[in-house]
Amino acid sequence: MKQILNRLINDEHISKEEAKRVLVNISHGEYNQSQIASFLTVYMMRSITTDELEGFRDALLELCLAVDLSGYNTIDLCGTGGDGKNTFNVSTLASFVTAGAGVHVTKHGNYGVSSISGSSNVMEHLGIKFTNDAGFLENSLEKAGICVLHAPLFHPAMKNVAPIRRELGVKTFFNMLGPMVNPAFPKNQLVGVFNLELARLYGYLYQKTDKNFTILHALDGYDEISLTSETKVISNHSETMLSPEDFGVQKIKQSDIFGGDTIKDAADIFMNILQGNGTEAQNNTVCANAAMAIKTVKDTSITDSFAAAKESLQSGEALKRFKTLVHLSA
């Protein structure tokens, strides 16, 4: 590790194979906490290369506890986090809206590290059970159209990193990896990233896979469609810009999608929206993101996809999927 750290500090890059080996060695407990913290910190101060990101991804996928849910043609809606915007849990809500529109979802998530409330914080608070039991997950997909894959249960190799990430409390390259290492290996992926450079890295790596993918980055810094600005969209077939008008809605203010100051605040906002009591700005933001997930899987137009998302939320179908998942968790 000392040699790797010296090279990185001197602004050199490491190869895909070296990056993969470092993460495998971390999982085997071969480095001390100071070395791991130093390794994470280096990447806060310099850009990650495509080879390095690919090596880290390959290591985590190789080490994960994989679950076979391939019979359901699922999608994962997952943001990198780390955008510092403290929005409510948009991608998690959009996941239930997507499931309510008839698209199966394998939602990969974790506790918040650089934010107050990550996807797992809210779902745990609201009574959803986390498990890596394949039978339970398949039953969830059958009955609710969605299952939750809580990252620490599927990536035990990263137990040596989790406490260091918590203590650092800022985004690390593990934020970049989260959406890439879903242990169900879904065929479809909607991913939001916190900057344009990472959007391009993701685009390059996803082009080398057989996934249907859509990558989102709002130009004012959000790792999702925020409707506060235009959004850069990269997919298998195109690279384009989306504006709120493309969904037939008005631009909103950043304060309209604030996520609260506590996990309870976040959970209250979550349930308020899911129960049909969200503001127009909140509902439109959730449905715009769900629409892009529906479009990714079904290849429908933005207009039709947005209408399907709206119907799922307004009819209570998204809420029904959530309640079913909570019931199964009891």
N, C-alpha and C positions, 0 to 999 in steps of 0.2 A: 504493500500500500504506500509506503514511503516514497518509492520511486514514481508511482502513479501521481501522488500528490505533488511532488516536485515538478513533474512535467506539466500538470494542469496549472499550477501556480505560475509557471513560466509561459502560460498562454499557449501551450501545445495541446493537441487533441489526442484522444485515445481511439483505438480502432473499435469496430463493432464487437469483435471477439474479446478485446480487453474489457470493454464496458460490461459485456455479459458475464465475464469471469468475476469482476468485482462484485456484482450483485449476488452471484452464486456463493462467493466467499463470505459475503455479509450474512447470507442466510445460514451458512454453516458455522457462524460465530467466530470467524477467523480474525476479525478486527475488533479493537476496543472502541468504546463509545466516542472518545476524542477523535479517533481516526475517521469514524463514520460521520460525526458532526462536521469535521473539516471537509470531507468529501462532498457532503450536501452543500456546505457553505460556498465552496468554489463555484458551484453552478448557479449561485445567486448573483455572482459578480461577473459572469461571462456567459456567452451564448452556448447552447448545446448544439452539437452537430447532428445531422441526420443519422450518421453511423452510430453515434453514441446513444441517441434515443432508441434506435432500432435494437441495439444490443441490450439496453435495459429492458425494453419491451419483451424481447425474446427470452430473457432470463426469467422474468415474472410469469410468462405464459408456460414456460417449461416446468417451473416449480409449483404452479398453482394446482389446487384440487379441482380438476375439470368436472363439469356436470353436463351430461348430454341431453339437451332439450331441442335438438335439431329438427324434430318433427313438427315444430310449431312456427317456423319462419319468423322468428322474433326480431324485435329491434330494441336497442338500448338507447335511452336518452340520458346523456351524461355530460356535464360540464367539467372543465378542468378545475373550476374554482380559482381562487387566487386573483380575482379581478378587483378585490378590495371594495366592492360596491355595496355589499350588505343588502342584497335584494331578498325578497321572500323566496321560498323554495320553488322556483319556476319550473325547473326540469322535472322535479318529482310530481308536482301537480299535473304538468303536461303529460307525464307517463300514465296517470290514471285517466286523463281525458283521451289519450291515444287508445288505451285498452277499451274504454267505453265506446270508441268508434270502431271496434272490431279488429284491432291490430294487436297481436300478442306482444307483450313487453317483458324483457328480462332486465330489470333495473339494477344496475351496479351502483353501489354507493358506499359512503363512509361517513364517519363523524367529521364535523368541521375542524379544520386545523387553523386556517387563517381567517375563518369567518365564525360568526357567533353560532350559527346552526346549520350543520350540513344535513344532507338527505337523511342519513341514519339517525341523527339526533331527533328530527321531527317524527319520523316513523316509529321509532322506539317510544317516544313520549306518547304517541297516540295508540299504542298497543299492538303494533305489528311485530310478529316474532321473527327473529333472525335465526336461520339454520342453514346448514349445508347438506341437509338430508334430501337426496334427489327425489324421493317419493313425495315429500311435502311440496317441493318446488313444482313438480309436475302437476300435482293436484291443484296447486294455486293457479297455474296457467289454465288448467281445464275449467275451473270454477269461477275464477276472477279475471282471467285473461291477462294476468300480470303476476310476476313473482319478484321477490326482492333478494338480491345477492349482496349481503353485507361483506365488504371486501376483506376484513381481517379473518373471516371464517374460511376464506378460499385462498388466502395468501399467507399461510402460517410462516413461510420463510421470512416474512418482513417483520416478525415480532421484535427483532433486534433494532429495527428502525423506528417503530411506532412511538416509543417513549421519547426518542430524540426529536422527532417531528413535533410532538406535542410541546416539548420544552422550548424548541426554537420558536414555534408559534407563527411562522411565516411560510409563504409558499416555497416549495422546493421542486426539484424535477419530478418528484412523485406525483405532484399535481398534474404534470404533463402526461404521466403514464396512466392515471386512473381509467380514462375512457378506452384505452387501448388493450386493457388486460381483463376484460370481462370473462370469467371462467366458463360461461356458457357458449363462448365463441359465436355470438349472434351473427346472422348473415347480413343484418342491416344495422346501421349505426348513425345516430344523430349526435354530433358532438359540438359543444361550444368551447372556444378557447379564448385565453385572456389577451392575446396580441396577434398581430398579423403575421409576424415571423413564425409563430407556432402554427398558425393556420396553414402556412405554406409547407412547413415540415410535415404536418399531419397529412396534407394533401398528397405529398410525395410518397409517404409510407403507405397510405391507404390505396394508392394507385397500384401498388405491388401486391395487393391482396385481391380476393374475389368478393369482397363485401360491396353491398350498396351503401354508399355513405353520403352524408351531408355535413359539412363543417361550417360553423357559424362564428362570426365575430362582429359585434356591433362596433362601429367606428369610434364611439366615445368610450370604449373600453370594456364593455360587458362581454361575458362568455356565453351569451345567448341573444336571441332577438329581444331587445329591450323596448322597441318602439319609441325610444328617445332619440334615435338617429338612424341613419342608414346602416344596413348590415351586409358585410361581405359574406358571400355564400360560395363554397367550393364543393362540387359534387363529382361523381364519376364522369359526367359528360360536359360539365360547364363550370364557368367561374363568372359570377355575376354580382350585382348589387340589388338589395331589396330595400324598399322604403315602406313606411306604414301604409301609404296609399295603395301599395300592391295588395294589401289585405282589405282594402276598403275602409280603413280606420284612420283616426287622427293621430298625429304625433303627440306624445305625452311628456310629462316632466319626470326627472329622476326621482323626485320625492313621491311620485305616484306608486312606485314599486319598492319602497323601503320595506325592509324585512323585520323591523322591530329590534329591541335591545336584548332580548332573552330568548331561550328556546321556547318558553311558554308563549311569548309574543308570536314567534314564528309559527307555532302549532295553531294558535288562535286564528292567525291570518289564513293559514292553510285550510282549516276547516270552514272558515267563513266563505272563502271562495268556492270550495267544493260543494258547500250546501246551497250555492246559488245566491249568496249575499255579497259577493265581491263587487268592487267598483267596476265601472266600464273599462278603465285603464288596466286593472288587474286581470279581468276576464280576457280582454283582448291580447294581453301579453302572453298569458298561458295558452290561449288558443292559437296564437301565431306560431308558437314553438311546437305545439302538438300537430299543427297543420303540416309543418315541415317534416315531422316524423311520419305522418300518414302518407305524405307525398313521396317520401323516400321509399316506402314499402310498396305502395299501390301505383305510383307513377301517375297520380291524378293531378289536375291543375291546382294552383295555389288557391283559387277561388273555391273550388269544390272541396279541397282539403280543409280550408278554414271553416267552411259551412258545416262539414262533418264534425270538426272539433267543437264548434259552437253548439251543435245539436247534442253532442255527448255531455257537455257541461250543463246546458240549460234543461235538458230532459231528466237529469239526475242519474244518467247511466254511469258517468264517471264516479259519482258518489256511491252508487251501488257496488261498483268494483272494489272501491276502498273498504266499504262495510263488509263485503264478503271476505276480503283478505284479513281484516281484523277478527272476524268470526272464526276463520280457519286457524288463527293464531291463538285462540282462547284455550 
